[in-house]
């Protein structure tokens, strides 16, 4: 059974993917998988996001597609119906925690403060997205939060780049990072799937860099 920690442990980076064209969904997913990245977060930031999730779920069996920017129960239910196997949220509410648990949909909820960590922990969530990572204090803030909350494992997202990812990954509390650099806007515009594959390959090997 897929769990949040398994999603986080699969590779050093979870790509944060924003798609405006459903025709790009399958080739992008195939390129990422070919590069060694299977856990794919397609954000619900565009009107075609659910269709993109459905296409990846149906046509790229080696990918494990999830939905990002899940903000409420309706988002979670729609994502699951489209074929998403996990959910990522920018923040945390009791509602979304309960809904995802009821749906058996692994959730990686976002937190940025000690109070939000406490709320997530009170709902049984110990694997958390630290968001927006760079703007909310970066490595220093994760170290600070890890003092009172040693049981928490983080996926920093927001402002993470190929250049600073290793610094975050060096922290024992960080299992993986989330990043949009694997699927750049210009690579999508140019249909440059070989570049996306190369970026994925580099990301998959970040821990040994």
GROMACS elastic network, one bead per residue, 0.5 to 0.9 nm:
[ bonds ]
;  ai    aj funct       b0    kb
    2     5     6  0.84342   500
    2     6     6  0.63445   500
    2     7     6  0.72179   500
    2    85     6  0.78242   500
    2    86     6  0.82201   500
    2   105     6  0.86664   500
    2   106     6  0.71879   500
    3     6     6  0.52063   500
    3     7     6  0.64026   500
    3     8     6  0.88158   500
    3    86     6  0.81984   500
    3   105     6  0.83206   500
    3   106     6  0.54858   500
    3   107     6  0.83015   500
    4     7     6  0.50681   500
    4     8     6  0.63337   500
    4     9     6  0.86961   500
    4    86     6  0.75007   500
    4    87     6  0.88994   500
    4   105     6  0.89093   500
    4   106     6  0.51578   500
    4   107     6  0.61529   500
    4   108     6  0.63229   500
    4   127     6  0.67947   500
    5     9     6  0.60401   500
    5    10     6  0.86542   500
    5   106     6  0.88751   500
    5   108     6  0.88494   500
    5   127     6  0.65708   500
    5   153     6  0.85529   500
    5   175     6  0.83820   500
    6     9     6  0.50597   500
    6    10     6  0.61446   500
    7    10     6  0.56674   500
    7    11     6  0.81720   500
    7    14     6  0.84908   500
    7    39     6  0.64542   500
    7    64     6  0.87046   500
    7    86     6  0.79856   500
    7   106     6  0.85415   500
    8    11     6  0.68797   500
    8    12     6  0.76984   500
    8    13     6  0.81482   500
    8    14     6  0.75670   500
    8    39     6  0.82958   500
    8   108     6  0.88741   500
    8   127     6  0.84794   500
    8   154     6  0.88197   500
    8   155     6  0.73462   500
    8   175     6  0.61063   500
    8   176     6  0.57849   500
    8   177     6  0.83120   500
    9    12     6  0.71642   500
    9   175     6  0.62328   500
    9   176     6  0.68611   500
   10    13     6  0.85158   500
   10    14     6  0.87915   500
   10    37     6  0.79805   500
   10    38     6  0.75221   500
   10    39     6  0.71435   500
   10   176     6  0.86417   500
   11    14     6  0.71032   500
   11    36     6  0.79356   500
   11    37     6  0.63945   500
   11    38     6  0.78042   500
   11    39     6  0.77267   500
   11   175     6  0.87956   500
   11   176     6  0.69337   500
   11   203     6  0.81670   500
   11   204     6  0.58617   500
   11   205     6  0.84686   500
   12    37     6  0.87447   500
   12   165     6  0.89838   500
   12   169     6  0.75585   500
   12   175     6  0.71139   500
   12   177     6  0.63350   500
   12   178     6  0.85871   500
   12   203     6  0.67486   500
   12   204     6  0.59842   500
   12   205     6  0.76227   500
   12   206     6  0.65973   500
   12   207     6  0.67648   500
   13    37     6  0.76526   500
   13    39     6  0.85273   500
   13   155     6  0.87840   500
   13   165     6  0.86245   500
   13   176     6  0.54422   500
   13   178     6  0.55147   500
   13   179     6  0.67121   500
   13   182     6  0.89435   500
   13   200     6  0.85634   500
   13   203     6  0.62263   500
   13   204     6  0.68764   500
   13   206     6  0.83986   500
   14    37     6  0.75764   500
   14    38     6  0.84207   500
   14    39     6  0.60270   500
   14    40     6  0.61552   500
   14    41     6  0.66805   500
   14   155     6  0.87197   500
   14   176     6  0.71802   500
   14   177     6  0.62347   500
   14   179     6  0.64001   500
   14   180     6  0.86227   500
   15    32     6  0.86308   500
   15    37     6  0.81032   500
   15    39     6  0.75795   500
   15    40     6  0.57492   500
   15    41     6  0.59475   500
   15    42     6  0.82118   500
   15   177     6  0.85559   500
   15   178     6  0.57705   500
   15   179     6  0.51098   500
   15   180     6  0.56379   500
   15   181     6  0.75922   500
   15   182     6  0.60498   500
   15   183     6  0.73417   500
   15   200     6  0.84969   500
   16    40     6  0.71687   500
   16    41     6  0.51968   500
   16    42     6  0.62805   500
   16    43     6  0.68047   500
   16    68     6  0.75817   500
   16   157     6  0.87824   500
   16   178     6  0.62514   500
   16   179     6  0.53545   500
   16   181     6  0.80515   500
   16   182     6  0.78726   500
   16   183     6  0.77305   500
   17    40     6  0.74272   500
   17    41     6  0.59195   500
   17    43     6  0.59935   500
   17    68     6  0.84516   500
   17   179     6  0.85219   500
   17   180     6  0.62382   500
   17   182     6  0.82652   500
   17   183     6  0.63966   500
   17   184     6  0.88159   500
   18    41     6  0.87486   500
   18    42     6  0.61155   500
   18    43     6  0.56711   500
   18    44     6  0.78738   500
   18    45     6  0.68831   500
   18    46     6  0.73127   500
   18    49     6  0.77717   500
   18   180     6  0.82389   500
   18   183     6  0.81979   500
   18   185     6  0.86087   500
   19    22     6  0.70412   500
   19    24     6  0.73144   500
   19    25     6  0.71119   500
   19    42     6  0.74882   500
   19    43     6  0.79455   500
   19    45     6  0.83166   500
   19    46     6  0.68503   500
   19    48     6  0.73485   500
   19    49     6  0.65098   500
   19    52     6  0.74438   500
   19   188     6  0.85328   500
   20    23     6  0.89917   500
   20    24     6  0.82845   500
   20    45     6  0.89669   500
   20    46     6  0.61326   500
   20    47     6  0.75796   500
   20    48     6  0.62853   500
   20    49     6  0.74469   500
   20    52     6  0.88745   500
   21    24     6  0.57029   500
   21    25     6  0.73247   500
   21    48     6  0.69138   500
   21    49     6  0.86504   500
   21    52     6  0.79374   500
   22    25     6  0.53380   500
   22    26     6  0.80603   500
   22    48     6  0.63991   500
   22    49     6  0.77147   500
   22    51     6  0.65020   500
   22    52     6  0.51030   500
   22    53     6  0.88795   500
   22    55     6  0.77505   500
   23    26     6  0.69578   500
   23    27     6  0.79470   500
   23    52     6  0.80188   500
   23    55     6  0.88644   500
   24    27     6  0.56952   500
   24    28     6  0.59576   500
   24    29     6  0.84879   500
   24    52     6  0.80951   500
   24   188     6  0.76777   500
   24   191     6  0.79953   500
   25    28     6  0.53969   500
   25    29     6  0.61582   500
   25    30     6  0.86258   500
   25    51     6  0.87716   500
   25    52     6  0.52920   500
   25    53     6  0.76039   500
   25    55     6  0.67705   500
   25    56     6  0.62618   500
   26    29     6  0.51308   500
   26    30     6  0.60445   500
   26    31     6  0.85764   500
   26    52     6  0.78310   500
   26    55     6  0.65170   500
   26    56     6  0.54131   500
   26    59     6  0.68277   500
   26    60     6  0.66841   500
   27    31     6  0.60792   500
   27    32     6  0.86215   500
   27    56     6  0.89721   500
   27    60     6  0.89812   500
   27   191     6  0.88688   500
   27   193     6  0.69758   500
   28    31     6  0.51420   500
   28    32     6  0.62706   500
   28    33     6  0.86653   500
   28   183     6  0.79049   500
   28   188     6  0.82732   500
   28   191     6  0.88147   500
   28   193     6  0.63572   500
   28   196     6  0.73444   500
   28   197     6  0.84226   500
   29    32     6  0.51603   500
   29    33     6  0.61418   500
   29    34     6  0.84902   500
   29    37     6  0.88861   500
   29    38     6  0.82092   500
   29    40     6  0.74965   500
   29    56     6  0.66982   500
   29    60     6  0.69982   500
   29    63     6  0.68646   500
   29    65     6  0.87042   500
   30    33     6  0.51723   500
   30    34     6  0.60239   500
   30    35     6  0.85880   500
   30    56     6  0.87207   500
   30    60     6  0.66454   500
   30    62     6  0.83998   500
   30    63     6  0.77623   500
   30   193     6  0.86536   500
   30   197     6  0.83653   500
   31    34     6  0.50651   500
   31    35     6  0.62685   500
   31    36     6  0.88563   500
   31    37     6  0.88049   500
   31   193     6  0.58657   500
   31   194     6  0.68240   500
   31   195     6  0.85419   500
   31   196     6  0.61296   500
   31   198     6  0.84491   500
   31   200     6  0.78843   500
   32    35     6  0.50725   500
   32    36     6  0.64822   500
   32    37     6  0.52961   500
   32    38     6  0.69340   500
   32    40     6  0.82261   500
   32    63     6  0.85455   500
   32   182     6  0.81408   500
   32   183     6  0.87155   500
   32   193     6  0.85949   500
   32   196     6  0.65116   500
   32   197     6  0.52913   500
   32   198     6  0.85061   500
   32   199     6  0.82696   500
   32   200     6  0.55242   500
   32   201     6  0.79408   500
   33    36     6  0.50727   500
   33    38     6  0.51497   500
   33    39     6  0.84926   500
   33    40     6  0.89538   500
   33    60     6  0.87970   500
   33    62     6  0.69728   500
   33    63     6  0.63355   500
   33   197     6  0.77508   500
   33   200     6  0.79298   500
   34    37     6  0.73472   500
   34    38     6  0.86750   500
   34   197     6  0.62731   500
   34   200     6  0.80833   500
   34   201     6  0.79202   500
   35    38     6  0.87990   500
   35   196     6  0.80283   500
   35   198     6  0.63158   500
   35   199     6  0.74959   500
   35   202     6  0.78863   500
   35   203     6  0.84825   500
   35   204     6  0.73142   500
   36   197     6  0.83134   500
   36   200     6  0.64010   500
   36   201     6  0.57494   500
   36   202     6  0.89465   500
   36   203     6  0.83872   500
   36   204     6  0.57830   500
   36   205     6  0.87008   500
   37    40     6  0.74876   500
   37    63     6  0.80676   500
   37   200     6  0.61363   500
   37   201     6  0.75478   500
   37   203     6  0.80402   500
   37   204     6  0.63231   500
   38    62     6  0.67928   500
   38    64     6  0.56700   500
   38    65     6  0.78333   500
   39    63     6  0.63989   500
   39    65     6  0.59849   500
   39    66     6  0.72687   500
   40    63     6  0.70668   500
   40    64     6  0.61771   500
   40    66     6  0.58805   500
   40    67     6  0.82012   500
   41    53     6  0.89859   500
   41    64     6  0.87760   500
   41    65     6  0.61297   500
   41    67     6  0.53730   500
   41    68     6  0.55331   500
   41    86     6  0.84480   500
   41    87     6  0.80039   500
   41    88     6  0.75887   500
   41   178     6  0.88162   500
   42    45     6  0.86296   500
   42    49     6  0.67464   500
   42    50     6  0.84607   500
   42    52     6  0.77340   500
   42    53     6  0.67049   500
   42    65     6  0.71800   500
   42    66     6  0.61680   500
   42    67     6  0.50509   500
   42    68     6  0.55544   500
   42    69     6  0.84995   500
   43    46     6  0.76007   500
   43    49     6  0.66198   500
   43    50     6  0.88659   500
   43    66     6  0.83413   500
   43    67     6  0.55294   500
   43    69     6  0.53248   500
   43    70     6  0.78362   500
   43    88     6  0.84557   500
   44    47     6  0.75538   500
   44    48     6  0.81714   500
   44    49     6  0.52635   500
   44    50     6  0.70464   500
   44    67     6  0.65497   500
   44    68     6  0.58200   500
   44    69     6  0.53745   500
   44    70     6  0.68002   500
   44    75     6  0.81505   500
   44    79     6  0.86093   500
   45    48     6  0.85851   500
   45    49     6  0.69034   500
   45    68     6  0.82554   500
   45    69     6  0.68291   500
   46    49     6  0.54115   500
   46    50     6  0.86012   500
   47    50     6  0.75825   500
   47    51     6  0.85383   500
   48    51     6  0.52899   500
   48    52     6  0.62275   500
   48    53     6  0.87801   500
   49    52     6  0.50168   500
   49    53     6  0.62441   500
   49    54     6  0.86587   500
   49    67     6  0.84170   500
   50    53     6  0.50241   500
   50    54     6  0.61938   500
   50    55     6  0.86716   500
   50    67     6  0.82250   500
   50    78     6  0.75614   500
   50    79     6  0.64846   500
   50    81     6  0.89371   500
   50    82     6  0.59055   500
   50    83     6  0.85165   500
   50    84     6  0.87198   500
   51    54     6  0.50205   500
   51    55     6  0.62028   500
   51    56     6  0.86858   500
   51    82     6  0.71012   500
   52    55     6  0.51553   500
   52    56     6  0.62516   500
   52    57     6  0.85169   500
   52    82     6  0.87310   500
   53    56     6  0.52699   500
   53    57     6  0.60502   500
   53    58     6  0.85650   500
   53    65     6  0.65764   500
   53    66     6  0.73971   500
   53    67     6  0.74211   500
   53    79     6  0.77782   500
   53    82     6  0.62053   500
   53    83     6  0.63619   500
   53    84     6  0.64277   500
   54    57     6  0.50526   500
   54    58     6  0.60675   500
   54    59     6  0.84636   500
   54    65     6  0.88511   500
   54    79     6  0.88015   500
   54    81     6  0.85251   500
   54    83     6  0.53998   500
   54    84     6  0.75945   500
   55    58     6  0.51327   500
   55    59     6  0.58094   500
   55    60     6  0.78225   500
   55    82     6  0.86756   500
   55    83     6  0.86254   500
   56    59     6  0.52818   500
   56    60     6  0.51812   500
   56    61     6  0.78047   500
   56    63     6  0.73260   500
   56    64     6  0.84493   500
   56    65     6  0.68606   500
   56    83     6  0.83911   500
   57    60     6  0.60401   500
   57    61     6  0.67005   500
   57    63     6  0.73897   500
   57    64     6  0.73733   500
   57    65     6  0.64158   500
   57    82     6  0.80070   500
   57    83     6  0.55883   500
   57    84     6  0.72243   500
   57    85     6  0.88540   500
   58    61     6  0.69684   500
   58    83     6  0.79214   500
   60    63     6  0.56046   500
   60    64     6  0.84660   500
   61    64     6  0.76672   500
   64    84     6  0.78815   500
   64    85     6  0.66776   500
   64    86     6  0.83713   500
   65    83     6  0.75772   500
   65    84     6  0.54573   500
   65    85     6  0.60236   500
   65    86     6  0.71976   500
   66    79     6  0.78245   500
   66    80     6  0.86527   500
   66    83     6  0.80305   500
   66    85     6  0.52637   500
   66    87     6  0.54893   500
   66    88     6  0.74698   500
   67    70     6  0.66457   500
   67    75     6  0.87795   500
   67    76     6  0.81000   500
   67    79     6  0.60989   500
   67    80     6  0.84260   500
   67    84     6  0.59075   500
   67    85     6  0.79117   500
   67    86     6  0.64394   500
   67    88     6  0.61324   500
   67    89     6  0.85203   500
   68    71     6  0.87630   500
   68    86     6  0.86884   500
   68    87     6  0.59142   500
   68    89     6  0.60134   500
   68    90     6  0.79806   500
   69    75     6  0.84347   500
   69    87     6  0.81386   500
   69    88     6  0.61738   500
   69    90     6  0.58514   500
   69    91     6  0.89139   500
   70    73     6  0.81263   500
   70    74     6  0.86301   500
   70    75     6  0.53766   500
   70    76     6  0.60569   500
   70    79     6  0.81944   500
   70    87     6  0.65034   500
   70    88     6  0.59693   500
   70    90     6  0.72398   500
   70    91     6  0.89209   500
   70    96     6  0.84246   500
   70   109     6  0.89571   500
   71    74     6  0.82704   500
   71    75     6  0.63211   500
   71    76     6  0.77927   500
   71    88     6  0.87516   500
   71    89     6  0.58866   500
   71    90     6  0.70785   500
   71    91     6  0.75287   500
   71    92     6  0.83245   500
   71    93     6  0.87363   500
   71    96     6  0.73035   500
   72    75     6  0.53996   500
   72    76     6  0.65066   500
   72    77     6  0.88861   500
   72    89     6  0.86628   500
   72    93     6  0.83342   500
   72    95     6  0.71188   500
   72    96     6  0.55283   500
   72    99     6  0.84500   500
   73    76     6  0.50992   500
   73    77     6  0.61777   500
   73    78     6  0.85599   500
   73    95     6  0.68351   500
   73    96     6  0.56133   500
   73    97     6  0.89061   500
   73    98     6  0.87843   500
   73    99     6  0.58534   500
   73   100     6  0.77528   500
   74    77     6  0.51670   500
   74    78     6  0.60596   500
   74    79     6  0.84534   500
   75    78     6  0.51854   500
   75    79     6  0.60040   500
   75    80     6  0.85808   500
   76    79     6  0.51310   500
   76    80     6  0.61973   500
   76    81     6  0.86150   500
   76    84     6  0.88960   500
   76    87     6  0.70029   500
   76    96     6  0.77252   500
   76    99     6  0.74330   500
   76   100     6  0.67336   500
   76   103     6  0.83882   500
   76   105     6  0.80743   500
   77    80     6  0.52258   500
   77    81     6  0.61898   500
   77    82     6  0.86433   500
   77    99     6  0.82311   500
   77   100     6  0.83091   500
   77   103     6  0.76988   500
   78    81     6  0.50873   500
   78    82     6  0.61696   500
   78    83     6  0.87950   500
   78    84     6  0.87763   500
   79    82     6  0.50859   500
   79    83     6  0.64556   500
   79    84     6  0.52982   500
   79    85     6  0.83105   500
   79    86     6  0.85648   500
   79    87     6  0.77896   500
   80    83     6  0.52042   500
   80    85     6  0.66428   500
   80    86     6  0.79372   500
   80    87     6  0.85384   500
   80   103     6  0.80868   500
   80   105     6  0.73757   500
   81    84     6  0.72536   500
   84    87     6  0.72734   500
   84   105     6  0.84015   500
   85   105     6  0.64116   500
   85   106     6  0.72313   500
   86   100     6  0.89435   500
   86   105     6  0.54461   500
   86   107     6  0.59695   500
   86   108     6  0.78953   500
   87   100     6  0.80099   500
   87   105     6  0.67538   500
   87   106     6  0.61449   500
   87   108     6  0.62151   500
   87   109     6  0.80649   500
   88    91     6  0.88830   500
   88   106     6  0.85436   500
   88   107     6  0.57502   500
   88   109     6  0.56968   500
   88   110     6  0.75002   500
   88   129     6  0.79362   500
   89    92     6  0.69459   500
   89    96     6  0.85955   500
   89   107     6  0.75377   500
   89   108     6  0.64271   500
   89   110     6  0.55558   500
   89   129     6  0.80560   500
   90   108     6  0.89235   500
   90   109     6  0.64408   500
   90   111     6  0.74485   500
   90   129     6  0.77896   500
   90   130     6  0.88177   500
   90   131     6  0.67452   500
   90   132     6  0.83202   500
   91   109     6  0.57817   500
   91   111     6  0.55333   500
   91   112     6  0.80920   500
   91   116     6  0.81593   500
   91   129     6  0.84001   500
   91   131     6  0.78663   500
   92    95     6  0.84279   500
   92    96     6  0.69203   500
   92    97     6  0.72199   500
   92   109     6  0.55345   500
   92   110     6  0.58244   500
   92   111     6  0.66677   500
   92   116     6  0.70550   500
   92   117     6  0.88226   500
   92   119     6  0.77579   500
   92   120     6  0.67063   500
   93    96     6  0.54623   500
   93    97     6  0.63280   500
   93    98     6  0.86936   500
   93   109     6  0.87410   500
   93   116     6  0.88800   500
   93   119     6  0.79074   500
   93   120     6  0.79025   500
   94    97     6  0.51473   500
   94    98     6  0.61069   500
   94    99     6  0.85125   500
   94   119     6  0.79168   500
   94   120     6  0.80186   500
   94   123     6  0.71156   500
   95    98     6  0.53188   500
   95    99     6  0.60556   500
   95   100     6  0.86195   500
   96    99     6  0.50546   500
   96   100     6  0.60732   500
   96   101     6  0.84501   500
   96   107     6  0.87123   500
   96   109     6  0.87614   500
   97   100     6  0.54795   500
   97   101     6  0.62457   500
   97   102     6  0.86791   500
   97   107     6  0.74632   500
   97   109     6  0.81152   500
   97   120     6  0.79875   500
   97   123     6  0.68589   500
   97   124     6  0.86868   500
   97   125     6  0.81382   500
   98   101     6  0.51241   500
   98   102     6  0.60934   500
   98   103     6  0.85827   500
   98   123     6  0.79283   500
   99   102     6  0.50792   500
   99   103     6  0.61401   500
   99   104     6  0.85345   500
   99   105     6  0.84233   500
  100   104     6  0.59462   500
  100   106     6  0.66396   500
  100   107     6  0.63953   500
  101   105     6  0.62048   500
  101   106     6  0.73237   500
  101   107     6  0.80354   500
  102   105     6  0.77049   500
  103   106     6  0.86369   500
  104   107     6  0.89963   500
  107   125     6  0.83609   500
  107   127     6  0.85327   500
  107   128     6  0.86354   500
  108   125     6  0.82629   500
  108   127     6  0.63890   500
  108   128     6  0.54564   500
  108   129     6  0.59750   500
  108   155     6  0.84098   500
  109   120     6  0.78350   500
  109   125     6  0.80942   500
  109   127     6  0.77795   500
  109   128     6  0.53508   500
  109   129     6  0.55709   500
  109   130     6  0.84430   500
  110   116     6  0.83915   500
  110   117     6  0.88164   500
  110   120     6  0.89744   500
  110   128     6  0.59241   500
  110   130     6  0.56836   500
  110   131     6  0.57206   500
  110   132     6  0.84505   500
  110   155     6  0.89349   500
  110   157     6  0.89043   500
  111   114     6  0.81282   500
  111   115     6  0.86355   500
  111   116     6  0.54248   500
  111   117     6  0.60332   500
  111   120     6  0.81431   500
  111   128     6  0.67305   500
  111   129     6  0.61015   500
  111   130     6  0.51974   500
  111   131     6  0.58892   500
  111   132     6  0.83633   500
  112   115     6  0.85142   500
  112   116     6  0.66583   500
  112   117     6  0.76426   500
  112   129     6  0.84361   500
  112   130     6  0.56935   500
  112   131     6  0.56174   500
  112   132     6  0.69819   500
  112   133     6  0.76889   500
  112   136     6  0.62677   500
  112   137     6  0.87556   500
  112   141     6  0.88685   500
  113   116     6  0.52868   500
  113   117     6  0.63815   500
  113   118     6  0.87560   500
  113   130     6  0.87853   500
  113   136     6  0.83114   500
  113   141     6  0.89436   500
  113   145     6  0.80632   500
  114   117     6  0.50356   500
  114   118     6  0.62023   500
  114   119     6  0.86761   500
  114   145     6  0.66580   500
  114   148     6  0.87379   500
  114   149     6  0.86992   500
  115   118     6  0.50481   500
  115   119     6  0.62462   500
  115   120     6  0.87110   500
  116   120     6  0.62178   500
  116   121     6  0.85505   500
  117   120     6  0.51441   500
  117   121     6  0.60990   500
  117   122     6  0.85668   500
  117   125     6  0.87476   500
  117   126     6  0.84291   500
  117   128     6  0.79686   500
  117   145     6  0.85526   500
  117   149     6  0.81175   500
  117   152     6  0.84326   500
  118   121     6  0.50379   500
  118   122     6  0.60689   500
  118   123     6  0.87148   500
  118   149     6  0.86020   500
  119   122     6  0.51344   500
  119   123     6  0.65863   500
  119   124     6  0.89733   500
  119   125     6  0.87728   500
  120   123     6  0.52209   500
  120   124     6  0.65062   500
  120   125     6  0.52071   500
  120   126     6  0.71722   500
  120   128     6  0.80796   500
  121   125     6  0.50019   500
  121   126     6  0.58838   500
  121   152     6  0.84430   500
  122   125     6  0.74308   500
  123   126     6  0.89885   500
  125   128     6  0.71685   500
  125   152     6  0.84354   500
  126   151     6  0.66479   500
  126   153     6  0.63958   500
  126   154     6  0.85096   500
  127   151     6  0.87675   500
  127   152     6  0.58691   500
  127   154     6  0.59540   500
  127   155     6  0.77865   500
  128   152     6  0.70865   500
  128   153     6  0.62538   500
  128   154     6  0.50022   500
  128   155     6  0.62314   500
  128   156     6  0.84163   500
  129   132     6  0.87334   500
  129   133     6  0.86578   500
  129   153     6  0.85079   500
  129   154     6  0.55296   500
  129   156     6  0.55921   500
  129   157     6  0.66408   500
  129   177     6  0.85037   500
  129   178     6  0.84244   500
  130   133     6  0.55232   500
  130   136     6  0.82734   500
  130   138     6  0.87908   500
  130   142     6  0.79189   500
  130   154     6  0.61275   500
  130   155     6  0.58927   500
  130   157     6  0.60776   500
  130   158     6  0.82854   500
  131   134     6  0.79306   500
  131   135     6  0.80966   500
  131   136     6  0.69691   500
  131   155     6  0.84823   500
  131   156     6  0.61671   500
  131   157     6  0.53200   500
  131   158     6  0.58892   500
  132   135     6  0.55712   500
  132   136     6  0.56738   500
  132   137     6  0.86084   500
  132   138     6  0.84916   500
  132   156     6  0.75223   500
  132   157     6  0.58915   500
  132   159     6  0.70659   500
  133   136     6  0.52290   500
  133   137     6  0.64602   500
  133   138     6  0.50816   500
  133   139     6  0.80639   500
  133   141     6  0.85828   500
  133   142     6  0.86631   500
  133   156     6  0.53527   500
  133   157     6  0.53441   500
  133   158     6  0.50495   500
  133   159     6  0.63549   500
  133   160     6  0.73564   500
  134   137     6  0.57815   500
  134   139     6  0.80396   500
  134   156     6  0.84089   500
  134   157     6  0.79350   500
  134   158     6  0.60961   500
  134   159     6  0.50432   500
  134   160     6  0.69541   500
  135   138     6  0.68229   500
  135   158     6  0.76118   500
  135   159     6  0.73507   500
  136   141     6  0.71951   500
  137   140     6  0.60419   500
  137   142     6  0.75954   500
  138   141     6  0.54909   500
  138   142     6  0.65241   500
  138   143     6  0.88803   500
  138   156     6  0.81077   500
  138   159     6  0.89114   500
  138   168     6  0.80214   500
  139   142     6  0.52128   500
  139   143     6  0.62870   500
  139   144     6  0.86799   500
  139   156     6  0.89667   500
  139   167     6  0.75534   500
  139   168     6  0.60893   500
  139   171     6  0.80372   500
  140   143     6  0.51691   500
  140   144     6  0.62341   500
  140   145     6  0.87677   500
  141   145     6  0.61278   500
  141   146     6  0.84820   500
  142   145     6  0.51516   500
  142   146     6  0.60571   500
  142   147     6  0.89115   500
  142   154     6  0.80731   500
  142   156     6  0.85993   500
  142   168     6  0.88549   500
  142   171     6  0.84968   500
  142   173     6  0.78666   500
  142   174     6  0.84743   500
  143   146     6  0.51572   500
  143   147     6  0.68182   500
  143   171     6  0.79687   500
  143   173     6  0.81300   500
  144   147     6  0.56636   500
  144   148     6  0.78753   500
  145   148     6  0.60838   500
  145   149     6  0.60777   500
  145   150     6  0.80682   500
  145   152     6  0.88270   500
  146   151     6  0.78917   500
  146   152     6  0.70897   500
  146   153     6  0.85994   500
  146   173     6  0.70457   500
  147   150     6  0.59056   500
  148   151     6  0.88788   500
  149   152     6  0.57776   500
  150   153     6  0.80745   500
  150   173     6  0.78027   500
  151   173     6  0.85051   500
  152   173     6  0.69714   500
  152   174     6  0.89943   500
  153   172     6  0.84125   500
  153   173     6  0.50031   500
  153   174     6  0.57623   500
  153   175     6  0.64277   500
  154   173     6  0.60309   500
  154   175     6  0.61166   500
  154   176     6  0.72501   500
  154   177     6  0.80176   500
  155   173     6  0.88348   500
  155   174     6  0.59321   500
  155   175     6  0.61651   500
  155   176     6  0.50929   500
  155   178     6  0.64288   500
  156   159     6  0.88634   500
  156   160     6  0.74901   500
  156   168     6  0.74934   500
  156   174     6  0.73942   500
  156   175     6  0.89466   500
  156   176     6  0.72890   500
  156   178     6  0.61539   500
  156   179     6  0.87739   500
  157   160     6  0.60298   500
  157   177     6  0.59062   500
  157   179     6  0.62459   500
  157   180     6  0.89914   500
  158   161     6  0.87694   500
  158   178     6  0.73155   500
  158   179     6  0.70638   500
  158   180     6  0.85469   500
  159   164     6  0.88769   500
  159   179     6  0.77614   500
  159   180     6  0.89301   500
  160   163     6  0.80507   500
  160   164     6  0.62796   500
  160   165     6  0.58456   500
  160   168     6  0.85381   500
  160   177     6  0.73801   500
  160   178     6  0.70266   500
  160   179     6  0.57229   500
  160   180     6  0.80725   500
  160   181     6  0.82933   500
  161   164     6  0.53788   500
  161   165     6  0.56793   500
  161   179     6  0.66168   500
  161   180     6  0.79999   500
  161   181     6  0.64391   500
  162   165     6  0.55426   500
  162   166     6  0.78339   500
  162   179     6  0.83125   500
  162   181     6  0.70675   500
  162   182     6  0.86254   500
  162   199     6  0.89081   500
  162   202     6  0.87557   500
  162   203     6  0.75502   500
  162   206     6  0.87010   500
  163   166     6  0.72256   500
  163   167     6  0.85152   500
  164   167     6  0.54960   500
  164   168     6  0.69385   500
  164   169     6  0.89776   500
  165   168     6  0.53221   500
  165   169     6  0.61502   500
  165   170     6  0.86662   500
  165   176     6  0.89538   500
  165   177     6  0.69882   500
  165   179     6  0.86814   500
  165   206     6  0.79815   500
  166   170     6  0.60042   500
  166   171     6  0.89936   500
  166   206     6  0.66358   500
  166   207     6  0.70592   500
  166   209     6  0.79235   500
  167   170     6  0.53229   500
  167   171     6  0.73447   500
  168   171     6  0.57735   500
  168   174     6  0.67126   500
  168   176     6  0.83342   500
  168   177     6  0.75146   500
  169   172     6  0.75669   500
  169   173     6  0.85065   500
  169   174     6  0.56736   500
  169   175     6  0.68550   500
  169   176     6  0.63611   500
  169   177     6  0.71510   500
  169   206     6  0.84689   500
  169   207     6  0.72283   500
  170   173     6  0.86864   500
  170   174     6  0.74195   500
  170   207     6  0.81617   500
  171   174     6  0.54012   500
  171   175     6  0.83277   500
  172   175     6  0.74202   500
  174   177     6  0.74828   500
  179   182     6  0.68018   500
  179   183     6  0.87494   500
  180   183     6  0.58530   500
  180   184     6  0.67902   500
  181   184     6  0.54261   500
  181   185     6  0.87854   500
  181   199     6  0.78948   500
  182   195     6  0.87871   500
  182   196     6  0.59820   500
  182   197     6  0.82660   500
  182   198     6  0.86824   500
  182   199     6  0.53731   500
  182   200     6  0.59103   500
  182   203     6  0.77909   500
  183   186     6  0.85553   500
  183   187     6  0.67939   500
  183   188     6  0.70061   500
  183   193     6  0.89415   500
  183   195     6  0.87322   500
  183   196     6  0.58618   500
  183   199     6  0.80117   500
  183   200     6  0.86312   500
  184   187     6  0.52439   500
  184   188     6  0.64225   500
  184   189     6  0.87682   500
  184   196     6  0.78101   500
  185   188     6  0.51789   500
  185   189     6  0.62489   500
  185   190     6  0.87204   500
  186   190     6  0.61314   500
  186   191     6  0.84063   500
  186   192     6  0.83186   500
  187   190     6  0.51412   500
  187   191     6  0.58671   500
  187   193     6  0.70887   500
  187   195     6  0.69964   500
  187   196     6  0.71031   500
  188   192     6  0.63758   500
  188   193     6  0.76404   500
  188   196     6  0.86568   500
  189   192     6  0.77604   500
  190   193     6  0.85272   500
  191   194     6  0.87088   500
  192   195     6  0.55558   500
  192   196     6  0.67958   500
  193   197     6  0.61970   500
  193   198     6  0.86308   500
  194   198     6  0.62180   500
  194   199     6  0.86729   500
  195   198     6  0.50059   500
  195   199     6  0.61945   500
  195   200     6  0.85368   500
  196   199     6  0.50996   500
  196   200     6  0.61116   500
  196   201     6  0.85891   500
  197   200     6  0.50363   500
  197   201     6  0.61449   500
  197   202     6  0.86798   500
  198   201     6  0.50545   500
  198   202     6  0.62698   500
  198   203     6  0.86023   500
  199   202     6  0.51661   500
  199   203     6  0.61625   500
  199   204     6  0.86074   500
  200   204     6  0.60292   500
  200   205     6  0.86731   500
  201   204     6  0.51170   500
  201   205     6  0.65054   500
  201   206     6  0.88861   500
  202   205     6  0.53214   500
  202   206     6  0.63601   500
  202   209     6  0.89137   500
  203   206     6  0.51077   500
  203   207     6  0.84403   500
  204   207     6  0.77726   500
  205   208     6  0.56861   500
  205   209     6  0.65488   500
  206   209     6  0.50266   500
